[in-house]
Amino acid sequence: MPPTRTPLAPAAPPAVDLTAAQAHVLAGQTAAPSYAGYNVGQYIELVGPLDTGALEEAVGRTLDEAPWLRFSVTSAGGRFRQAPVPARPPVRRLPRLDTSGAADPVAAAVDLVRGQLACPPRLELLIDPVRPDAVPDLAGAVLVTTGPRHHLLVQYFHQLVVDGYGVALLSRRIAERYTALVGGAPVAPSPFAPVSVLADAERAYTASAAHAADLAAWQERYADLPDPVWPAGRTAPAGDTALRRTVPLDPADGAVVAAAARAAGVTWGEAVVAATAAHLAERTGAREATLALFATARTAPGTLRVPGTALNVLPVRVPVGAGDTFRTLLGRAAAELTFLRGHQRVRGEELARTLWPALPGTRVPGPLVNLRPFESELDFAGTRGHVVSLASGPVDDLSVSASCHPDGRLRLDFDANPALYDAASLARYADGCAAALVALAREPDRAARALVRGLAAGTAGRPGGGRPGAGSPGSGPGRRPGGPEHDTETGALPLLPSAHRLRAAHAAVERLHESVLLRVPAGLRAAPLRQALAALARRHPALRLALRRTEGIWTQEIRPAVSAPAVTDPGTLRRIGVAGRTGAERDGLVSDAARAAAAALDPGTATVLRAVWFDAGPREPGRLLLLGHQLSVDDVTWQLLGDELSALYGEFAHGEHGADEVLPPAGGLAAWAARLTSEAQSTARISELPHWSALAAGGAGRAWAATEGGHRLVTALTLPAGYGHPLDALLLTALTRLATSRPRLHDGSGLLVDLELPRPGAAPRTAGRLTSAHLVRLPLDAAGRAGSGEPGPTYRRVARDLAAVPDHGQGLDQLRHLNPQTAARLSNLPGCAIRYRRRTVPRAAGAADGWGPAPAPEWRALDVPGASLPLAGPLELVADTEALPDGGASVTLRWRWSDLLFGADEARRLAEEATQTVRALLPGRPEPARDHPSP
């Protein structure tokens, strides 16, 4: 080949309008900045001799011939335009990877590519960037060596810059350039036309009478508005990635399909449409199948030469009667495609708004069908290049992409939304549809529905005589989206006691939350992490919990996975790059992200979980912030989710054991709610009523002014190994001694404390706020009033009072909120008190695989305003306990003092004084109170 010449940086073309397809993609991407579903990709498998230097030059020069593929977006005057940015440096390098040492080199390469496709573009660098030369590359390529004389030229693009047809233009030009370079032949002039050709053609068409005529034709054809038919029976927002099932038809089966198509005077494309419609209609019982077909929308002069984005999605309707044969359906499909091609410049989004205004989203309904008539084989100077698609864009239900090889083989790629399908259900659908195509082609004069119905008993006779998808990356069973637990728990959920407590607070609850910060392995990938989070929501109904409030009446429901944001909303997970950042900068990013995540919570729409991944790069462990609404999480929840997330991520990212093999069953929230309500009516529980009634008879308590703020302080304790005293008694002893000499902390009749303790051992293994809370009034300490005396006697008195509480206080919530008769008797319980809560810090169960809690100092960034209810009493104390390796316990005390009652310095002194009181109790080892649960 001739020596490589360094090209000059091409001059940037002037800014032009976005095409309608680009504007549609940009709107979707800006609505969900962390969504990666608009990334598309393919690879060209090259088996044979390869001049990698010539290939690098061919790729670089081809991209330089289309400078509009690298641009910034300007928004002056509310009008988006694309301004091409020259590549810097002018010489493009082709990155190279080598997976030849892997057990399955091609699969390893595809996994690496899917990691690239799971990264969304950085919009802040793309739209009105401060530095236009720093815009992200939305188009690129990587050369992967998978073995001797075996390479994959991987191409990745964002749909904002190029569609499938445009990718085919680029691939053809790369092969043409490479062949010329290797052969020493002159390279033909660039065949490309600039993206302005697309934009100008669209603008002229939209203003023409042709547009109005085309729209009227569509409206007339769909005047009766056929009902949408979905394979899954419903849709969900598209995820970052889709499950894939590839079914290749061997040459013999492909020849059968081709022969049936030729006999009817149509092509293999119409055969795929007709078979897809017959299979869908019979599967759903519909009389007519409405499909959504990809169209190039390039009919104006010059538009077929533009590597850009013009892709359109338009409806195709195919009636499927009981006696209709495949030959009949082929004719109908051909007529539909002829109509579509004649009116394909009307945007599908416009048709969706006009014809189906009640449907969510902006695309026409039905499963997607993508007929790919582009070359599946390319010539690279005698080395065959086989084109394999990896991702084709968002899939909200199911799509089928079909391509035909030169030898007649058909390849069917079925992509499915992980929110609606698992690998098994996708395999059943894909194999059944492919089998239907071959069977219908073999017997085109039989009733199509009856034939498809006969196949439904099983698909053992699969096309090709072998395992569907064998040898194709992304084929086969794949990975299950969400483990074994499906959303069997849905529907109305009685309010748990924790929800009743929030309701009784009469405060804004939208942003109330709790959060944890986890350490996660280096090199984490967004797509499997998002799948793992969705799997958690399927397993745990509390993560799909929606709250309804009507004139002060609260009701809850568990959403199905298909409509639960934690499963379907790409915004559930956000990625923030922190590589190269200082510790202080990272803390600031965590704090800002926690505030933003809390602001995104909305229990009214079941938006109760948010996650933020702080990506430190491939060599340094990152962090993962999990933030959940208080209705849905407690301390045990975080332990469960942390442990399961590690296993689920391993399943999705590495194909490790399925979740059903490594995780115990989850769920049982509805059954727990029913059990609590039943217990509230039991004789044993009602026998506790005198104890709580006596507390109610003690008066309404003191009314303190509520505050949104407060002085927040942290102190710490270490409990030695083998020390058996209940932490609650120790801390309440310290508070009693403080309160005795400080009237601002009590109501004159004793120290009133509202205790919230961890869920009981009988609670189910599921997410949710399953804690119990109760009140206790502790007598003031005379010795403490005098400022002298040992704390031991006070401790013994407090421990006895706590031990006298029936069933450790678990019954008060039930009698107060779940039994209407006893609730009336307890309506006078005092409402304002010192709030005390004990929690358990998640342990590092997954430390061996890089998962576990982040170091304690980093958790300070999670303290954001609005996490808790307003402070209605003088003080709130949260005790976080963490087991130590030596058998002891580390205790972090989080104090929140009313800033209406105490100054900052006084609050600090009181917190330290109380902590010192507990420390003073530790060496003496007074007799422990055995009846109260220890931490």
N, C-alpha and C positions, 0 to 999 in steps of 0.2 A: 504494500500500500504506500501511497505517497506520504511524505512527512506531514505531521499534523501542524496546521497553521493556527496561530492564535488569532481568533476573530476579534474584530473591534466590537465594543459594546454597541448594539444597535440603537439607533435613535428611537426614543419613545414616541409612539403615535399620540395624537391628541386625545383628550378625554372624550368619551362618548357615553350615551345613555346605557343603562343596563338593559339587557333584553328582558322580556316579561318573565321568562324562565329564571333568569338570574335574580330578578326582583322577588320572585316567589321564594327561592331558596334563601336569599338574604333575610327576608322577613321571618322565615322559620328559624334560621340560625340565631338571629338577634333575640328572638323570643326565648330561646333556650341556648345560651352561649356555651354551655358545657356539653351539648349534644353533638355526637360524632357520626350520626347516621347519614349525613350528606357526603361523607368520604366514600369514594368508589375506587375500585382497584382491579387489576388483572395481572397475570403474568404470562410471558411468552416462554414456553419451554423450548430450549435449544439443545438438541442432541446431535453432536458432531463437532467438527473443528470450528473454533471461534477465535477471531482476532479481537481480543478485548480492547486494545487501543483504538481500533477502527470503530468498534461498537460505541465506545465512550464518545468519540468525535461525532458519530452519527446521531446519538441521542442529544448531545449538547447543541449541535447545529440545528437539529430539527426544532428544539425548543426555542432557539434564537430566531427561527423563522416565524414564530408565533409569539411575539413579545407581549401581546395582550393577555397571555396566560399569567402574567405577573403584574398585578395592579393594586392600587389603593382605591378605596371608595370614598368619594367626597359627598357631602350632604348639604352643600350650600343651598339655602332657600328651600329646604325640605325636599330637594330633588336629588336622588342618588345617581351618581355618574361614576364610571370607572376610568381611572387615569393610569395607563400602563407605566411601569417602573422598570428601567433597564436592570438586567441582572448584574450584580457586583459580587465578585470580580467577573470580568467578561468571559473568562474561560470556565465553562461548567465542568465539574468533576463528577464522574459517575461513582457513587459510593459502592463499595464491594464488601460482601460478606461471604463466609464459607461455613456451610453446615454439613460438609461431607463426612464429618466424624460422628454425626448423630445417628441413632438407630434407624430413624426414618428421615433422611436428609430433606426430602421435599416437604414433609409435614412440619419439620422444624423451621424451614424457611417460611412456610405459610403462617405459622404461629408468630414469627417475627413481624411479618407484614401485617397481620391482623392487629398486632400491638400498635403499629404505625397508624392504621386506619381508625383505631379507637381514640386517637388524640384530636380533639376539636381544634379549629383554628383560633388564634388569639385575636379576637375582634378589636381589642384596643390598639393593636398594631396594624389593623386593616382599614378601619373606618376613621377618616380624618386623622391619620397618624401624625405624631409630632415629627417623626423622621420617616419620610416616605421610602427611603432606601432600606429601611428595616422591616418592610412588610413581609409577612410570612409567605413562603413558597407554597402555593396551593396545587402545584403540579410537579412531579418529580419521578425519578426512577432509581432503582437499586439493582445491581447485578449480584446474584447469589450463585456461588459455586456449590453444586450438590454432589459432584463426583467427577471423575475423569471424563472430559468431553461432554459434560452435562451441566447446563447452566439454566437459571431462571432470570429473565429480564423482567423485574417487577415494576409495574407502573402504578402510581397512586395519584389521584386527583380529587379535588373537591368539586361538587356539582355546581358551585358558583362559577367555576371557570370553564368546565368542559363536560359534555354529556357523553353517552356511550358511542354515538356516531362520531363525535369529535375525537374520542380516543382511538377509534379505528383509523381515522385519517392520519393521526400522529404515528400510530404503529406502522402503517403502510409506508409512510415517508421514511421512518427510521430504517426499515428493511431495504428500501430503495437506495438510501444514502449509503448504508453499510455495504451493499452489494457493489455499488460503484466504487467506493473507496478500496475495497479488497481487490477488485478487478482492475483498478487503475483507470477506470472509465470516467469521463466527465459526468458530473452530477447535473441532472436536469434542473431547470429553474424551479423555484418553490411553487407548488400548486396552490398554496394557501391564499385565501382572501381574508381581509381583516374582519374583526368582530363588528366593526361599524356597518358592514353589509347586512348582518342580521338585524341590528338595531334599526337601521334605516328602513329595511323591508317591513319590519313589524310596525313601525310608525306610519308608513304609507298605507299599509293594509288596514290598520285600526281606523284610519280616517276615511276609508273608502266605502263605496256602496257594497263591495264584495263582502266586507265584514258583516254588515247588516243582513245581507242575503244569506250568508252562511249561518248566522245565529238563528235566523228565522227558520232555516231548514232543520236545524237541530231541535228547535222548539216544537216544530210540527211533528218530527219523527218521535219525540218523547212527550207528546201532548197527554198521553194517558199515564205518564209517570210510573213505570214499573217499580215494584217494591225492590229495594236493595236486598241482595242475597249474599250472605257471608259464609264461607266454609265453617268458621268457628261459631257462627250464630251471633257474633258481636264483633266489635273492633276495640282496639286500644291504641293509645299513642305509640308510635314506633319507638323501639329501643335503639341504643347505640349500634348494636349488631343484631343480626338475625341468625336463627338456626338454619342450617342448610342440609338438604338431602339431595344428592345428585343421582339421577337414574340415567345411565347411558344405554341407548338401544343399540344392539349390535347391527352389523350391516344387513343381516337377514331380516330382522324386524324393521329396520329403516327402509329396506326395499319394499316391504309389505305396505308401509305407510305411504311411501312415494307412489306406488302403483295405484293405490286407492285414490290418491289425490289426482294423479294424471287421468284416471278414468272419469273423474268428475270434472275435469278441466280446471283444477285449482292447484295450489302449491302445498308443500308440507306445512306452511304457516297456517293456512286455513284449516288443515287437518288438526293441528294442535288446538286451535281456537274451538273447533266443533267438538272435539273430544273433551276438552276442559269444560265446555258448557254442559255436555251430556252428563259428565261425572258429577258436576256441581248440582245440577238440577235433580238428579236421582238421589244424591246424598242428602240434600236439604228438603226434598219434596216440593220444590218450586216448579211452576209451570214454565218459567222463563228464567234464563240465566243472564244476568247483567255483569259483564266483565269490564275491567278498566285496562285499556290497551295503550302501550307506549307508542307514540308517533313522533317522527323526526321533525315535523312542522317546518320543512325546508323545501318550499316549492318556488320561491322567488329566485330570479337569476342570481347566480353566484353563491347562494346560501349553502349549497352542498360542498363548497370548498372551504368552509370556515370551521376550524377547530375551536368550537365555543359551545355555549349552552343555549339550546332552543327546545329542548325536550318538552313534549306535551303528553298529557294522559287524558284519553277520551273514552267515552262509553261505547260498548258494543253489546247489543241485546240479541239473544238467540233463543227464540221459543223452542221448547223441547216437549212435544206432545207424546202421549202414550204410545202411539203407533209410528212415530217418526223414525225413519232409518238414518243411518250414518250418511248415506248418500244425500238424503234430504238436508241434513244438518250442514253438510259441506257446502251446498248451494246457498243456504241462508248465511253461513259465515262469510262466504265470498261476497255476497251482496252487501253485507254489513261493512266489510273492510273496504269495498269499493266506495261506499258512501263516506266512510270515515276519511279515506285518503282525499276525497274531493272537497272536504270541509275541515281539514285538519288544522287550519291556522287559527280557528277560534280556540281561545285558551280554555283548558279544562277547568281551571279555577272559576272562570266566568260561567261556564255551564253548571258547575256545582252550585254556585250561588243562585243561578236562575232557575234550575230545574229541581234541585233538592235543597231548598233553603233551610229546612229543618234539621238537616244532617250536620253533625259536628265536623270540623275540619274544612279543608278547601280543595278536596279532590272528589272526582266522581266516584260513586260507590262500586264495590265489587272487587274480587281478587284481581291482582295485577297480572297482566300477560305481556311478556317482553319477547318479541320475535326478533332474533338477532341475525339478519341476513348478511352481516359483515363477514369478512374473511376469518375463518377459524384456523387457516394455515397460511403462513407467510414464508417467503424464500429469503434466507440470509446467505447469499452467495453459495447456494447449494446445501446449506444446513437448514433443515426444516424447523420452522418456528410454529409451535402449536399454542394457540391462544386459549387461556383458561380464565374465566371471570371469577373474581373473589367476592365482590360486593357491588350491588347495583343501586344502592340508595335506600331510603326509608321504606319499611314494610310495616303497615299497620295491621294487617291480617296475614295474608299469604300471597306470594307471587310465584309465577313459573316463568323462567327464561328458557327459551329454546333456541338451539343453534344446530346447523347441519354441516357435517364434515364433507370434504370432497368425495370420500368413498361411500357416502350415503348414510353414515351413522348419525343418529340424532342424539343430542345431549340435552337432558331436561334438568335444570337446576331449580329446586323448590326452596324458597326462602320463607321463613315463618317468624312471626312476632313471638318472642319468648314469653310475653305476658299471656299468650293465648294457647300456645302449644308447648308440649315437651317433645323430646326426640322420638318417643314411641308414637305419639299421635301424628307427628309430621310424617314419619315413615309410613304409617298406614295410609295417610292421604296421598302421599307422593307415589308410593308403589301402586296404589289402586288406580290413580289417574293414568300412570304410564301403562299399566296393564290394560286399562280401558281403551287407550289410544290404539294399541296393537290389536286387541280383540275386535274393536269396531272396524279397523281397516281390513282385517281378515274376512269379516262378514258384514260388508257395508249395506246389505239389503235386509238385514234383520232389524227388528225394533230395537233402537239404541238403548232405551231405558231398561227394557227387559234384560238385554245383554249385560249392561253394567250392574244391574241388580244381581244377576247370577254370579258375577265376579266378587260381590261383596262378602260372600261366605269365606273368602280367603284369597291371598295373593301369592300362593305357593308357586304358581306358574308365572314367575316374573319375567319381564322382557329380558332377553339376552341370556337366559339360562343360568345366570349366576347371581351373586349378591349385588343388589343395586348400589351403584356408586363405587364399586370395587376399584381401588387404585386411584381414586380422585380425591384430592384434598377437600376436606369439608363434607365428605360423603359419609355414609354409614350412620350408625346410631348417634354419633356426636355426643354432646354433653347435655344433661338434663337441666332445664332452667328452673332451679328452685328445689331440687331434692325431692324426697318422697312425699312431703307434706303438701297437699293441695288445699284450696280454700274451702274445706268442708264446713268450717264455722263461718257462717254469714247470717245477716239479718239482725233483728232487734236484740239488744243486750241490755238487761236491767242495769241501772246505775249501781256501780260498786260503791262501797263506803267512801273510798277516796274521792269519787266524783261528787257524792253528796257533800263531803267536806268543802270542796271547792264551791259548790253551788251555795252553800250556807254562808260563804265568805262575802258574797255580794260584791265581788270585785271583777275587774277585767281579767279574763283568763286566757286570752288568745295566745300570748307569748310566754306563758309559764312553762318552764322547761328544766330539764336536767341534762348534763352532758358529761362525756368522758373523753379523754385524749389517749389514744393508743399508739404504741410504737408498732410500725409495720415494716416488712422486709423491703430492702432496696430492690428497685426494678419492678415494683408493682405495676400492674396494667389496669387501665380504667375499665375496659369492657368486662372482664371477668369479675372485677370488684363490683361493678354495677349489677351484674347478674347475681352475685352473692347477696347483695343487699335486697334485691327483689325476692330472692329465695327466702330470706329471713322474714319478709313481710308475708309470704305465703304460709310459712310455718307458724307465725305468731299473729293471731287475730288482732291483738291490741295495736299492732302497727298498721292496721287498716280501719281504725276506729274513727267514726265520725260523730260529732256532737251536734244536736239540734236544740235550739232554744226558742220556744214559742210562748210569748207573754209570761216569761219567768219559769216555764215548765221545761225541764231538761229531759231529753231522750237521747239514746245512743244507738248506733247500729254498726255492725261489722261489715265493711264493704267487701264485695267479691274482689278477687285479685284484679279482674279486668278493669275495674274502675278505681282501684286504690292507688293514690299517687306514689306511695313507696315502691310499687311494682311498675307503674307505667310512666311516671314523670321523669324525664332525663335530668331535671333539676334536683332530684333527690341527692345526686352525687355531684360535687363540684371539685375540680382539680386546681390547685395553686402550686406553681413551681417555686421552690425555695432553695434550689441549689445555689451555692455561693453566697447565701444570705448569712448575716451575723445572727447570733442568738437573740439579740434585742430586736432585730428586724423580724425574725421568725415569730417571736412572742407577739409583736404588733400585728402580724398577719393573722395569727391564730385568734387574737382578740377581735379584730375586725370581722373575721369570718364567722366567729361565734355570734356576733351581733347580727350579721346579715342572715345567718341561718335561723336565728330566733325570730327575726322579722318575717321570715317566709312561712313560719308555722301558721296553720289555720285549721283548727279542729273541725270547723264547720264543713270543710271539704275533705276531711280525713288526711290533711297534710300534717302528719304528726311525727315524721322522721326526716332528718336532714343529715347529710354526711359531707365532710370536706376532707379531701386527700391532699396533704402537703407533700408534694413529690420532691424529694431531695436528690433525685437522679439515680443512675444504675448502680452506684457503689456505696451509697449511704442510706441507712434506714430512714424512712419517712415517718410521718405522723398521720393519724386518721382521727378526725373529730366526729364523734357521733352525738347528735343532739336530738332529744325526743321530748314531746309534750308531756307534762306531768300526769295527764290522764293515762298515758300509755307506758310509762317506765317507772321503775324503782331501782334500788341498788342491785337486787338480784337479777333484774332484767339485763343490766349491763354485763354482768358476769356471763349470763347465758349467751347473749348476742356476741360478745367478744370471743367466746370459745367456738361458737358455731361458725362465725364469719371466717375464721382461719380454715376450718375444714371445707366450707363451701367454696372459698376462693381457690383452695387447692384443687377441688373438683373441676371448676370451670377453667382454671388457668393451665392446669397440668394434667388433667385427665386422671386424677387420683381416684381412690375408692369413692363410690357414690355416697351421698349424704345418708341414704338409708342404711348403709353399712357401718357408718362411723358415728352417727348421731342418734340419740334416743328420740322417741316421739315427742312432739311439742303440741301445744294447744290445750284445750280444756277450759278456756276462759268462761264460756257460757255456762258450762257445768258448775264451775266454781261460784259464779254469781247465783245460780239456782240453789246451790248448797248453803250459801250464806243466808239467803232469804228463808230457806227451810229451817236452819238453825235458829233464826230470830224468832220463830214461832214455837220453838221447842220448850218443854217444861224446864229443862235444865237451864236454858238461857234466861227464861223469864224469872227463875228463882234468884237471879242476880239483881233483879230490879231494886230491892230495898237498898242495896249498897249505893247504887247510882242515884236513887231518889233522895237519899240523905245528902249527897253532894249537891243536888239541885236545891234542897231546902236550905242550904247554907247561904243563899243569897245570889244575886246576879253578878257579884264581883265588881271590881272597879273598872270604870271606863277610861281607858287611856286614849289620847289622841293618836290616830294612825299616821304613819309616815311612810313615804315611798322609799326614802333613803335609809340612812343609818350609818353608824361607824362600824366598819367591817375590819375585824382583826383575826389573827391566827396565832394560836399557841399550840404547843405539842407536849405529848406525854409518851413515855414508854412503860408498858406493863411488863414486869419480868415473867419469865417462863414459870409455869406452874402456879401463878397467882390467880386464885379463884374468885376474887371478889367481883360482884357485878359492877360493870362500868357505870350503869345508870345510877346505882346507889351512890357511888363515889362522887359523880358529878353533881347529883342533886343535893348531896351533903354540902358540897362547896357552895352551891347556889343558896341553900338555906342559911348558911352562916353569913353570906353576903347580904341577903335580904333582911335579916333580923335587924341590922343596924341601919338599913337604908329603906325607908318607907316608900320610896319611888318604885321599889320592886314588888310590893305586895299590897293587899287590900285591907290589911288590918286584922284579918282573921286567919292568916296563914299564907304560905307561899303556894299559889295556884300554878300548876304546871300542866301543859298540854303535851303529852308524850306521843310521838309517832315512832313505832318500832318496826323492825324488819318483818316481812311476811312470815306467818307461821309455817312450820315444817310440813303441814298437810297441804299447803297450797300447791297448785299444779306447776309443772315445769313449762312456764310460758311467760312471755313478756306481759307487762301490765303493772299498774300501781296496786299491789295487793297487800300493802302495809295495813296495820291496824293502829288506831289512835285512841287514847283515853285521857281523862283528867285525873289528877290527884292533888289533894290539898295537904301540904306538909306543915306541921306546927313550927312556929318560929323558935329559934334557939336562944334561950335566956343567956347561956354562957357567951354566945356570940355577941349579944347586945352589950355585954360588959367588955367585949374586946379581949377576952381571955378564955382559957379553958381549952382542953384538948378536943380535937374533932371526933375522936373515937365514939363518945356517947351519942353525938349527933348522927354519926353514920349508922349506929345500931338502930336508932329510932327511925331513921329514913328507910333503912333496909326492911324493918318490920312493917312499916306502912306500905311499902311497895309489895311485900310478900302477901299482904292482906287483900290486895286487889284481886277480884275473882278472875280466874283463867287468864292472868296477866293482862287484863284489860281488853281482850279481844271481843268481849260481848257488848261493850258500850256502843260501838258503831252500829252493830246489828239492831240493838234495841232502840237506838236513837233514830235510825234512818230506814230500817227494813221491816219494822213491825208497826203498823199505824196505831195500834192500841197503846203500846209502850212509848211510842214517840210523843204522844200527848202528855204522858206523865213526866217526860224528861225535857219538856220545852223550856223550862226555866233554868237549865244548866248554865253556869256562867260562861260567857263567850270570850273574854279576853284574858290571856294568861301568858306566862313565859312559855315560849314554844321550844320544845326540846326534841331532837330527832337523832337517832343512832342509825348509821349506815355502815355497810361493809364495802371496802374498796375492792374493786376487781383484782383478783390475783393473776399472776403471770403464768396461767396454765399453759399457754402456747409459746412460752419463751424459747423453747428449743427450735421452733420453726420461724422465729423472728417476730412473733406476735406477742403483745403484752402491754400492760399499762406504760405510758410515758413516765419519765422521772417526775416525782412529785412537784418540784419547783415549777415545771412547765404548766402545771394545772392552774396556776394563778391567772393565766390569760383567759380562763374560762369564766371568771367572775365578771359577768356583765349585768347591767341594770335590767330590771324587769323579769329576772329569772324566777323570783319568788313572789308570793302574795305580799301586799303592803304589811308593814310591821304594825300589828294592832295592839301589842303590849309593849312592855319595856325592853324585852330582850328575846333574841332567837339564838339558840345554840345548836349547832350540828356537830356531832362527833363521828368522824370517819375513822373506822378501825381497819387495820391491815395486819394480817398475821405475819410474824417474822420467822425466819428459818429456825431460830433457836427455840421456838415454841412460845415466845412472848408476843406482844402486840404493840404496834405503833399506833398512836391515837393523835389525829389532827383535830383540833378544836377550832371551829369556825364560828366566831362571835359576830353578832349584829345587834348593836345597841341603838336604842331610839335616840336620834339626834335632837329630839324635842325635850328629852329628859336628862341627857348626859352630854358633857363636852367630850371632845376627842381624847384629851389627856386622862380624864377621869375614867373613861371607858377602857383605856389601855391599862390603867392601874387595876381596875376591878377584874379584868380578864386575867391578868397575871396573878392577882391575889387568889382567885378561885383555882387557878392551875396549881399554885403553890400549896393550897389546902389539900388537893388530891395527892400531890407528891408527898405531903406530910403523912398521909394515911398509908402509903405503900409500905414503909419499912416495918410498921407496927403489926401488920397482919392480924387485924381483929377477926373474930370469928365470922366467916362468910355467911350470908343469908342464902341458903341453898334453894329456896323456893322460887327465886326470881331468875329468869334466864340470863346467862352471861353472854357477852358479845361473841 
